[in-house]
Amino acid sequence: MKKIIFLIFVSLIFYTIVIAESQKELFDKGVLFFKQGQHQQAIEIFSKLIEIAPGNAEAYKNRGVSYMKQEKFDLAIEDFEKAKELFPELKGLYSNLGVAWYYKKEYEKPIENDEIGMAPENHVAYFNRALCLAELDKNKEALDDLSKTLSLKPDFYWAICYKADLLALEGEDIRAIETYEEAIKRDSNNTYATEKLVQLKQKTKKEEQSALSQNKPEKIKEPSNGYCPSGRRFSQPGKCQ
């Protein structure tokens, strides 16, 4: 009897190890498909993993990201919500969920996201919230989040560029120009900041020229009725006394 119990126990352990290994293989295969850009294949693999391990929050999260790549945002949100139900502290979950809501143009929902509360050192969470705030015309708050983003990751090129964009929208052209120049220093190979800087400098130059022309004193035209502005007649043709 002891031998039988022992054999059954060993068999159960072996079966559990096999299941665990097959889950890992499926997970790794799904990740590989995703990295190769084969998002439908990744979805199919993560779906198989979910069938045998319905409590695997990572599988739902990764399938959700794969759906995002196909712009199937509703399906992605369903998977992210399921992952949140299974494992609320899962890393990167709320950021992905926020991005899905962003693409659905439901900007209030990502702002209500608790990613920052859970991971206050996550620069991406601040950046994503800044994008949503800007879409809601809350540029000042968005700039605050971008400043926090850059305090955590000073070389984040797109955060620098977006900060410059918002400064330009707020009419702070000098600060915007300085910020685009900072972005170029961080990544001279990326043309976005360079192009925006050229456009902004052209705009400010036109505004300066327009302001100068408006402030330039107009030459007083001599009247053609033979009288000067004082009421005196011309002493000579075209000359006032």
Secondary structure by P-SEA (a helix, b strand, c coil): caaaaaaaaaaaaaaaaaaaaaaaaaaaaaaaaaaacaaaaaaaaaaaaaaaccccaaaaaaaaaaaaaacaaaaaaaaaaaaaaacccccaaaaaaaaaaaaacaaaaaaaccccccccccaaaaaaaaaaaaaacaaaaaaaaaaaaaaacccaaaaaaaaaaaaaaacaaaaaaaaaaaaaaaccccaaaaaaaaaaaaaaaaaaaaaaaaacccccccccccccccccccccccccc
